Amino acid sequence: MRDLSRLPKAHLHLHFTGSMRLRTLAELARGYGIRLPATLLDADPLHVPADERGWFRFQRLYDAARACVRSEADMRRIVAEAVADDAAEGSGRLEIQVDPTSYAPFVGGITPALEIVLDEARAASAREGVSVGVVVAASRMRHPLEARTLARLAARHAGDAPGQVVGFGLSNDERRGETEEFGPAFAIARRAGLASVPHGGELLGPAHVQDVVAHLRPDRLGHGVRSAEDPRLLDAIVADEVALEVCPASNVSLGVYRDAAQVPLRTLVDAGARVALGADDPLLFHARLIAQYAIARDEHGFDDRELADLARSSIRASRASDDVRRRLLAGVDSWLAEPARAGDGSAPDA
């Protein structure tokens, strides 16, 4: 087996607050005199049922962590550490997702909140050798008009260079909001050349995926694993070249599947889907990017050539510039040319 940390890959599903290192959260909370739920600071991955009560518990913990981010320095630290962690795991491209609304009260508004993330993404790209793009995400829990405001903000910073906005997303509980009402925001983003990258098809099944595909016209679908339950839908997704950002550890932690072996990764890949593995919220799930590749290897029997294909798929699904894609794809070929060694190459959790 080859070292997974040496496999060039793109990381396309990582949330800003959810990327935080555990020790960073503890230090921020201590500095602000915030008492956090013990569950946030222990070493055990979150496990909740896939119902509204389970999501409420997950969201309560996420909000508690987000409440510890209260300054420009905090925001810069999170971006810098996320990029460093990705670099250590062989990621040559990171597209980190942020809703600037959550941090706006502490830095003077949504525009400076986003610009702080973009500026640090540029700086971290140069330091770590990782090309970093940003996805601006609206929330299903807020009014669709707010999503249009965020889409216009994202459009002003669009581009494929490090520290620019590459996509527009929609996150939070899939059971909330009317998908169709967010369509105008995604139309604004598309006109600016941004990728459409909404969440869908994790907590809810194929009917929800069809709704998202029809109204938001995704280039990539955050999660999308439930499309495996409808072969015709999956065939349509493959035909439309919609990439799926699959996050196995997240699926298990949120109760969608009992264990990692049940995640339909093999079904999706065998159907021809373009799959990009992602860590989602490692702060809560205690599994970073390499852990997702280890799941593919250990639980689904992917050999090194198939793991290389997953890495290639992630790179091709990214919004990296052509030269970055060529460099990373060449690196995948070089990885396969290396002699296999004992061990799985897993890096320790940061």
Secondary structure, 3 states (H helix, E strand, C coil): CCCHHHCCEEEEEEECHHHCCHHHHHHHHHHHCCCCCHHHHCCCCCCCCCCHHHHHHHHHHHHHHHCCCCCHHHHHHHHHHHHHHHHHCCEEEEEEEECHHHCHHHHCCHHHHHHHHHHHHHHHHHHHCCEEEEEEEEECCCCHHHHHHHHHHHHHCECCCCCCEEEEEEECCCCCCCHHHHHHHHHHHHHCCCEECCEECCCCCHHHHHHHHHHHCCCEEEECHHHHHCHHHHHHHHHCCCEEEECHHHHHHCCCCCCHHHCCHHHHHHCCCCEEECCECHHHHCCCHHHHHHHHHHHHCCCHHHHHHHHHHHHHHCCCCHHHHHHHHHHHHHHHHCCCCCCCCCCCCC
